[in-house]
């Protein structure tokens, strides 16, 4: 989904004119960017949180030439998904829940394909 798609969806769902929906979305994003620039975190319950992580300077390498490159210190935005969103995504479309165990005992003990470990 792009920003334009989000604006169209908000305009349709709220019955707002397209220009108003665009203004709303742009103001929301601008407010979030301003808060992150000030070093503030953003927490949206049920969705997730945004924070700033600071990285120290270090000596890196150019992968093409192998030449040493100085990397300046930087601050980057970091997103941590909330529990409710994580659960909704995992239980949404495209997710196949694990199959429950059957009563069929499978191969007998000692056979090469018998195993007691389960991978999830």
Secondary structure, 3 states (H helix, E strand, C coil): CCHHHHHHHHHHHHCCCHHHHHHHHHHHHHHHHHHHHCCCCEEECCCEEEEEEEECCEEEECCCCCCEEEECCEEEEEEEECHHHHHHHHCCCCCCCCCCCCCCCCCCCCCCCCCCCCCC
